[in-house]
Amino acid sequence: MRRIREFRRPRTALVVVTVVTTVLAFGIAMASSTVPGRPIPGMTPADVSKLIVGPYPSAPIEYAPTYSVATDAYQIESRRMMTYLVGPDEIDPDVTYLGGARVLDTSDANFDDTDGPFPKAWQAVAQHNRMIAGAYIWRNNNSVRARKHITLAVMRFPTEPAARAAIDGFADALAAPGLHPIPIVGVDARASSITDAKGQVFAVHGVYAIVGHAVIPRADPAALEVRLRAMVQAQLARMADLTPTPLEDLPDLPINPDNILGLTLPNKYDTSDADQFEWNYGGIYTPAGALHYERDGAAARKAFAAAGVDLVARNAATVYRTRDLAAAFGLQAALTTLGRDDDEFPNPPGITDAHCIQLDEPEPIRQYTYLCVVVYGRYVAVIGAEARFSGGAPASFPQRVSAQYSMLAKSGQS
């Protein structure tokens, strides 16, 4: 019996060694093999019950804007027109830095010799010809020595004769010593300049008036003509599919698809949340329309495409809907890329997935110095704040960030 046990012991040991060897070999094979797919970031859960949201909403809201006069409804058409406005960087890749973007009406905010984008003398022309809606963008190349600047605007009028009368009135109002016409080759447009380093161009496309302004690094009439012609041609091409919405159909345009504005921090608690020259309640944009509000248009265009952004809401915060969670984190990274003199800024307590930065120069639309970008599911939200006199962020800023995060977290969306 003992001899039998002694005989089996080595065999048992051999089996154990064989099993261990097999397990190790399997483990090594698994470790060295490539698993299909790619790693993606995951959300870090936040306890929304412990977030400090102050007076701001912490759950989705019922979004119900009030349109008291016709011009309130016209803004829906203006936001739609932003989709068909050409980005200056599409004409010249150097011209990417945002100077201003807005939807237009005939108010003093848009026609003012000091702060408005257009001369005061144009206001009466726009009002007389009953301008309905408009979209505006200008960018530059962030250079003092070799300045480049492109402004483009599209304005809608009731009829084509009214649009043509408007651009004639705009051009005539610019009369000044030294102003001379610039023939634009192959395009039905009216252009002029004083210095041959900057000039303006006007064209008509149906009921739409196109208004453009350009600055080039040095006086060169031929180069200026090329630039103005390229602007008009690009804008006309972009508008090939643009048709005016009948005024009676404006209320039927979508104002809050999938309740995205109900997930966006509203602008009824702090008037500083409004765009500097825009209406005080929010609206939706296509990705192409929303691009005009981004600090770097070229970088944002690539980031939107990579993230599959399909809808954007702007109110007291900006909410982007992306393809999925991984895409949302990618967009967050793009929107918080630090400039040369920008700095990191602490996250609000309890929100690990936020990324906050302090800009060296305020962004030009809302004058925000502080930005926080949060991610929840496929949604990305940007919340901003102006610097106080001391240079610091307002005490309400982390509350607003927390409130926006909580709104998304409690929405049931993913």
C-alpha positions as CSV (number, residue, x, y, z in Angstrom):
1,M,0.0,0.0,0.0
2,R,2.8,2.3,0.9
3,R,4.5,1.5,-2.3
4,I,1.4,2.4,-4.3
5,R,1.2,5.8,-2.5
6,E,4.8,6.4,-3.2
7,F,4.3,5.6,-6.8
8,R,1.3,8.0,-7.2
9,R,2.9,11.0,-5.4
10,P,5.3,11.9,-8.3
11,R,2.4,11.6,-10.8
12,T,0.3,13.9,-8.7
13,A,3.1,16.4,-8.5
14,L,3.5,16.1,-12.3
15,V,-0.2,16.8,-12.8
16,V,0.0,19.9,-10.6
17,V,3.1,21.2,-12.5
18,T,1.3,20.6,-15.8
19,V,-1.8,22.5,-14.7
20,V,0.2,25.4,-13.3
21,T,2.3,25.5,-16.5
22,T,-0.9,25.5,-18.6
23,V,-2.4,28.3,-16.5
24,L,0.7,30.4,-16.8
25,A,1.0,29.8,-20.5
26,F,-2.7,30.9,-20.9
27,G,-2.1,34.0,-18.8
28,I,0.9,35.0,-20.8
29,A,-0.9,34.4,-24.0
30,M,-3.8,36.5,-22.8
31,A,-1.5,39.3,-21.6
32,S,0.3,39.4,-24.9
33,S,-2.8,39.2,-27.1
34,T,-4.6,42.3,-28.6
35,V,-8.2,42.7,-27.5
36,P,-10.3,44.2,-30.3
37,G,-11.7,47.8,-29.8
38,R,-10.2,50.8,-28.1
39,P,-10.3,52.0,-24.5
40,I,-12.8,54.7,-23.8
41,P,-13.2,57.0,-20.8
42,G,-16.0,56.4,-18.3
43,M,-18.0,58.9,-16.2
44,T,-17.1,59.3,-12.6
45,P,-20.4,59.3,-10.7
46,A,-21.2,62.5,-8.7
47,D,-23.6,62.5,-5.8
48,V,-26.0,65.2,-7.1
49,S,-27.8,65.3,-3.8
50,K,-24.7,66.9,-2.3
51,L,-24.0,69.4,-5.1
52,I,-24.4,73.0,-4.0
53,V,-26.6,74.6,-6.7
54,G,-27.6,77.9,-5.0
55,P,-30.8,79.4,-6.5
56,Y,-30.4,77.7,-9.9
57,P,-32.5,74.7,-11.1
58,S,-31.1,71.3,-10.4
59,A,-33.3,69.3,-12.7
60,P,-34.7,69.7,-16.3
61,I,-37.1,72.6,-16.7
62,E,-40.1,73.3,-18.9
63,Y,-38.8,75.6,-21.6
64,A,-41.5,78.0,-22.8
65,P,-40.2,81.2,-24.3
66,T,-42.6,84.1,-24.7
67,Y,-42.8,85.9,-28.1
68,S,-44.5,89.1,-27.4
69,V,-43.8,90.9,-30.7
70,A,-43.0,89.8,-34.2
71,T,-39.3,90.6,-33.8
72,D,-39.1,88.1,-31.0
73,A,-40.2,85.3,-33.5
74,Y,-37.8,86.6,-36.2
75,Q,-34.9,85.5,-34.0
76,I,-35.8,81.9,-34.8
77,E,-35.2,82.6,-38.5
78,S,-32.0,84.5,-37.7
79,R,-30.6,81.5,-35.8
80,R,-31.6,79.3,-38.8
81,M,-29.7,81.6,-41.1
82,M,-26.5,81.2,-39.0
83,T,-26.3,77.7,-40.6
84,Y,-25.8,79.3,-44.0
85,L,-23.2,81.9,-43.0
86,V,-19.7,81.2,-44.2
87,G,-17.0,81.0,-41.6
88,P,-14.1,83.4,-42.3
89,D,-11.6,80.6,-41.8
90,E,-13.2,78.8,-44.7
91,I,-12.1,81.7,-46.9
92,D,-8.7,82.2,-45.3
93,P,-7.4,79.5,-42.9
94,D,-5.4,82.3,-41.0
95,V,-8.6,84.1,-40.1
96,T,-9.8,82.0,-37.1
97,Y,-9.9,84.2,-34.0
98,L,-13.4,85.3,-33.0
99,G,-14.2,89.0,-32.9
100,G,-18.0,88.8,-32.7
101,A,-21.0,86.8,-33.8
102,R,-24.7,87.5,-33.3
103,V,-28.1,87.3,-34.8
104,L,-29.4,90.6,-36.2
105,D,-32.4,92.9,-35.9
106,T,-32.7,96.6,-36.6
107,S,-32.1,97.8,-33.0
108,D,-29.5,100.3,-31.8
109,A,-27.4,97.4,-30.6
110,N,-26.6,96.5,-34.2
111,F,-26.4,99.9,-35.8
112,D,-24.2,102.2,-33.7
113,D,-21.0,104.0,-34.6
114,T,-19.3,103.1,-31.3
115,D,-20.3,99.6,-30.3
116,G,-22.4,98.2,-33.1
117,P,-21.2,96.1,-36.1
118,F,-22.8,98.5,-38.6
119,P,-22.8,102.3,-39.0
120,K,-25.6,104.2,-37.4
121,A,-26.5,105.6,-40.8
122,W,-27.4,102.1,-42.0
123,Q,-30.2,101.7,-39.4
124,A,-32.7,103.9,-41.2
125,V,-32.0,102.0,-44.4
126,A,-32.5,98.6,-42.7
127,Q,-35.7,99.8,-41.1
128,H,-37.1,101.5,-44.2
129,N,-36.6,98.3,-46.2
130,R,-38.1,96.2,-43.4
131,M,-35.2,93.9,-42.5
132,I,-36.6,90.7,-41.0
133,A,-33.7,88.7,-39.8
134,G,-29.9,88.4,-40.0
135,A,-26.7,86.6,-39.1
136,Y,-23.3,88.1,-38.5
137,I,-19.7,86.9,-37.9
138,W,-16.3,88.5,-37.9
139,R,-12.9,87.0,-37.2
140,N,-9.3,88.0,-37.5
141,N,-5.8,86.4,-37.6
142,N,-4.8,87.8,-34.2
143,S,-1.9,89.7,-35.7
144,V,-1.1,93.4,-35.4
145,R,1.8,93.5,-37.9
146,A,0.0,91.7,-40.7
147,R,-3.7,92.2,-40.0
148,K,-6.3,90.1,-41.7
149,H,-10.0,90.5,-41.0
150,I,-13.2,89.1,-42.5
151,T,-16.7,90.2,-41.7
152,L,-19.7,88.5,-43.3
153,A,-23.4,89.2,-42.7
154,V,-26.6,87.9,-44.4
155,M,-29.8,90.0,-43.9
156,R,-33.3,88.9,-45.0
157,F,-35.8,91.4,-46.4
158,P,-39.4,90.9,-47.6
159,T,-38.6,91.0,-51.3
160,E,-35.6,91.0,-53.6
161,P,-36.2,94.7,-54.6
162,A,-36.1,95.6,-50.9
163,A,-32.8,93.7,-50.5
164,R,-31.3,95.4,-53.5
165,A,-32.5,98.8,-52.2
166,A,-30.9,98.0,-48.8
167,I,-27.4,97.3,-50.2
168,D,-27.6,100.4,-52.4
169,G,-28.5,102.4,-49.4
170,F,-25.7,100.9,-47.3
171,A,-23.1,101.5,-50.0
172,D,-24.3,105.1,-50.6
173,A,-24.2,105.9,-46.9
174,L,-20.4,105.1,-46.9
175,A,-19.6,108.1,-49.1
176,A,-16.3,109.6,-48.0
177,P,-13.3,111.4,-49.5
178,G,-11.1,108.9,-51.4
179,L,-13.8,106.2,-51.6
180,H,-13.5,104.5,-55.0
181,P,-15.3,101.5,-56.5
182,I,-13.7,98.1,-56.9
183,P,-14.9,96.1,-59.9
184,I,-15.5,92.5,-58.9
185,V,-14.8,90.1,-61.7
186,G,-17.5,87.6,-62.6
187,V,-19.8,88.4,-59.7
188,D,-22.8,90.7,-59.5
189,A,-21.6,92.7,-56.5
190,R,-20.9,96.2,-55.5
191,A,-17.5,96.9,-53.7
192,S,-15.5,99.9,-52.6
193,S,-12.4,101.0,-50.7
194,I,-10.5,104.0,-49.5
195,T,-7.1,102.6,-48.7
196,D,-6.9,99.4,-50.9
197,A,-6.0,97.6,-47.7
198,K,-9.6,97.3,-46.6
199,G,-12.9,97.4,-48.4
200,Q,-16.5,96.3,-48.4
201,V,-18.7,94.3,-50.7
202,F,-22.4,94.0,-51.2
203,A,-24.5,91.5,-53.2
204,V,-28.0,90.2,-53.4
205,H,-29.3,86.6,-53.4
206,G,-33.1,86.6,-53.7
207,V,-34.5,88.3,-50.6
208,Y,-31.1,88.2,-48.9
209,A,-28.5,90.9,-48.8
210,I,-24.9,89.9,-48.4
211,V,-22.6,92.4,-46.6
212,G,-18.9,91.8,-46.3
213,H,-15.8,93.7,-45.0
214,A,-12.2,92.7,-45.4
215,V,-8.8,93.9,-44.2
216,I,-5.6,92.6,-45.8
217,P,-2.0,93.1,-44.6
218,R,-1.0,95.8,-47.1
219,A,-2.6,98.1,-49.7
220,D,-3.0,96.0,-52.9
221,P,-6.1,96.7,-55.0
222,A,-5.8,93.4,-56.9
223,A,-5.4,91.3,-53.7
224,L,-8.3,93.2,-52.1
225,E,-10.5,92.4,-55.2
226,V,-9.6,88.7,-54.9
227,R,-10.4,88.6,-51.3
228,L,-13.8,90.4,-51.6
229,R,-14.7,88.2,-54.7
230,A,-13.9,85.1,-52.7
231,M,-16.1,86.2,-49.9
232,V,-19.1,86.8,-52.1
233,Q,-18.6,83.6,-54.1
234,A,-18.3,81.5,-50.9
235,Q,-21.4,83.0,-49.4
236,L,-23.5,82.6,-52.5
237,A,-22.5,79.0,-52.8
238,R,-23.4,78.4,-49.1
239,M,-26.8,79.9,-49.7
240,A,-27.7,77.8,-52.7
241,D,-30.1,75.7,-50.5
242,L,-31.3,78.6,-48.3
243,T,-35.0,79.5,-48.7
244,P,-36.8,82.0,-46.6
245,T,-39.4,80.6,-44.2
246,P,-42.8,82.2,-44.8
247,L,-43.4,84.6,-41.9
248,E,-46.7,82.8,-41.0
249,D,-44.7,79.5,-40.7
250,L,-42.1,80.8,-38.3
251,P,-44.0,79.5,-35.2
252,D,-43.8,76.1,-36.8
253,L,-40.0,76.0,-36.8
254,P,-38.6,73.7,-34.1
255,I,-37.6,75.7,-31.0
256,N,-36.7,72.9,-28.6
257,P,-36.1,69.5,-30.3
258,D,-35.7,66.6,-27.8
259,N,-36.1,69.2,-25.0
260,I,-32.5,70.2,-25.2
261,L,-33.2,73.7,-24.0
262,G,-35.0,72.1,-21.0
263,L,-31.6,70.6,-20.1
264,T,-29.8,73.9,-20.5
265,L,-29.3,76.4,-17.7
266,P,-31.9,79.1,-18.2
267,N,-31.2,82.8,-18.3
268,K,-33.7,84.1,-15.8
269,Y,-31.6,84.2,-12.7
270,D,-28.7,86.4,-13.8
271,T,-29.0,88.9,-16.7
272,S,-25.3,88.7,-17.3
273,D,-25.9,85.2,-18.7
274,A,-27.3,86.7,-21.9
275,D,-25.2,87.0,-25.1
276,Q,-23.9,90.6,-25.1
277,F,-26.0,91.7,-28.0
278,E,-28.6,88.9,-28.4
279,W,-32.0,88.2,-27.0
280,N,-32.2,87.2,-23.3
281,Y,-33.6,83.7,-23.9
282,G,-32.1,80.7,-25.5
283,G,-32.3,79.0,-28.8
284,I,-31.0,76.1,-30.8
285,Y,-28.4,75.9,-33.5
286,T,-27.1,73.4,-36.0
287,P,-23.5,72.6,-35.6
288,A,-22.7,74.8,-38.5
289,G,-24.6,77.7,-36.9
290,A,-23.1,77.2,-33.5
291,L,-19.5,77.2,-34.9
292,H,-19.7,80.9,-35.3
293,Y,-19.8,81.5,-31.5
294,E,-16.6,79.4,-30.9
295,R,-13.4,81.1,-30.1
296,D,-11.4,79.3,-32.7
297,G,-13.6,78.4,-35.6
298,A,-11.2,76.1,-37.4
299,A,-10.4,74.0,-34.3
300,A,-14.1,73.8,-33.3
301,R,-15.1,72.7,-36.8
302,K,-12.8,69.7,-36.5
303,A,-13.8,69.0,-32.9
304,F,-17.5,69.1,-33.8
305,A,-17.0,66.7,-36.7
306,A,-14.9,64.3,-34.6
307,A,-17.5,64.3,-31.8
308,G,-20.5,63.9,-34.1
309,V,-22.2,67.0,-32.7
310,D,-25.7,67.2,-34.1
311,L,-27.5,69.8,-32.0
312,V,-26.5,72.8,-29.8
313,A,-28.5,74.8,-27.4
314,R,-27.4,78.3,-26.2
315,N,-28.9,79.9,-23.1
316,A,-27.2,80.7,-19.8
317,A,-25.0,77.7,-20.7
318,T,-24.2,76.0,-24.0
319,V,-25.1,72.4,-24.3
320,Y,-23.8,70.2,-27.1
321,R,-25.2,66.8,-28.1
322,T,-22.5,64.4,-29.3
323,R,-22.4,60.9,-30.7
324,D,-21.6,59.1,-27.5
325,L,-19.8,59.3,-24.2
326,A,-16.3,58.9,-25.7
327,A,-17.1,61.6,-28.2
328,A,-18.3,63.9,-25.4
329,F,-15.0,63.6,-23.5
330,G,-13.2,64.3,-26.8
331,L,-15.2,67.5,-27.3
332,Q,-14.6,68.5,-23.7
333,A,-10.9,68.2,-24.2
334,A,-11.1,70.3,-27.4
335,L,-13.2,73.1,-25.8
336,T,-10.8,73.4,-22.8
337,T,-7.5,73.4,-24.7
338,L,-5.3,75.9,-23.0
339,G,-4.0,78.9,-24.9
340,R,-0.5,80.2,-24.3
341,D,-1.4,82.3,-21.3
342,D,-4.5,80.4,-20.1
343,D,-4.5,78.5,-16.8
344,E,-6.3,75.6,-15.2
345,F,-9.0,76.4,-12.6
346,P,-10.3,74.2,-9.8
347,N,-13.4,72.1,-10.4
348,P,-16.5,72.7,-8.4
349,P,-16.6,70.3,-5.4
350,G,-18.0,66.9,-6.2
351,I,-17.7,67.0,-10.0
352,T,-14.7,65.0,-11.0
353,D,-15.5,65.0,-14.7
354,A,-15.5,68.8,-15.0
355,H,-12.6,70.7,-16.6
356,C,-12.3,74.3,-15.8
357,I,-10.0,77.0,-17.2
358,Q,-9.2,80.6,-16.8
359,L,-8.7,82.6,-20.0
360,D,-6.0,85.2,-20.3
361,E,-8.3,87.3,-22.4
362,P,-12.1,87.2,-22.0
363,E,-14.0,85.5,-24.9
364,P,-15.8,88.2,-26.9
365,I,-19.4,87.0,-27.0
366,R,-20.2,87.1,-23.2
367,Q,-16.9,88.4,-21.9
368,Y,-16.3,85.2,-19.9
369,T,-12.9,84.8,-18.3
370,Y,-13.8,81.5,-16.5
371,L,-15.1,78.4,-18.3
372,C,-16.1,75.1,-16.9
373,V,-17.0,72.2,-19.2
374,V,-18.9,69.2,-17.8
375,V,-19.8,65.8,-19.4
376,Y,-22.8,63.6,-18.8
377,G,-23.5,60.8,-21.2
378,R,-23.4,62.2,-24.7
379,Y,-23.9,65.8,-23.6
380,V,-21.3,68.4,-23.0
381,A,-22.1,71.7,-21.3
382,V,-20.0,74.9,-21.1
383,I,-20.7,77.3,-18.3
384,G,-18.9,80.6,-18.1
385,A,-18.5,83.6,-15.8
386,E,-17.0,87.1,-16.0
387,A,-14.2,88.0,-13.8
388,R,-15.0,90.3,-10.9
389,F,-13.2,93.5,-10.3
390,S,-10.6,91.7,-8.2
391,G,-10.0,89.3,-11.1
392,G,-11.5,86.3,-9.3
393,A,-14.5,84.2,-10.3
394,P,-17.9,85.1,-8.8
395,A,-19.1,83.0,-5.9
396,S,-22.1,81.9,-8.0
397,F,-19.9,80.3,-10.6
398,P,-19.4,76.8,-9.0
399,Q,-23.1,76.8,-8.1
400,R,-24.1,77.4,-11.8
401,V,-21.7,74.6,-12.9
402,S,-23.1,72.2,-10.3
403,A,-26.7,73.2,-11.3
404,Q,-26.0,72.5,-15.0
405,Y,-24.4,69.2,-14.3
406,S,-27.3,68.2,-12.1
407,M,-29.8,69.2,-14.8
408,L,-28.1,66.7,-17.2
409,A,-27.7,64.0,-14.6
410,K,-31.4,64.1,-13.7
411,S,-32.6,64.2,-17.2
412,G,-32.6,60.5,-17.9
413,Q,-30.6,61.2,-21.0
414,S,-27.4,59.3,-21.8
